[in-house]
C-alpha cells in the first residue's frame, strides 16, 4: 500500500511537471 501511495505521488509530480513544460 505504501509503495502504491509513493507511486501515486510520483505520477502526480511528473504530470504536473509535464503540464508546466507544455
N, C-alpha and C positions, 0 to 999 in steps of 0.2 A: 504493500500500500504506500509506504513512504517513497519507494522508488517511483511509483506512478505519479505521486504528487510532485516530485522533483522534475520528472519528465514534463509534466504539465507546465510547470514554471518556465522551464527552458523553452518550450514551444511558444509560450506567450511572449517571452523575451525576443525570440527570433522573429516572430510575426511582427512585433512592434518595430524592431529594427528594420525589417523589410519594408514596412509601411513608410518609415521615415526615408528610407533610401529611394523609394518610388515617389 
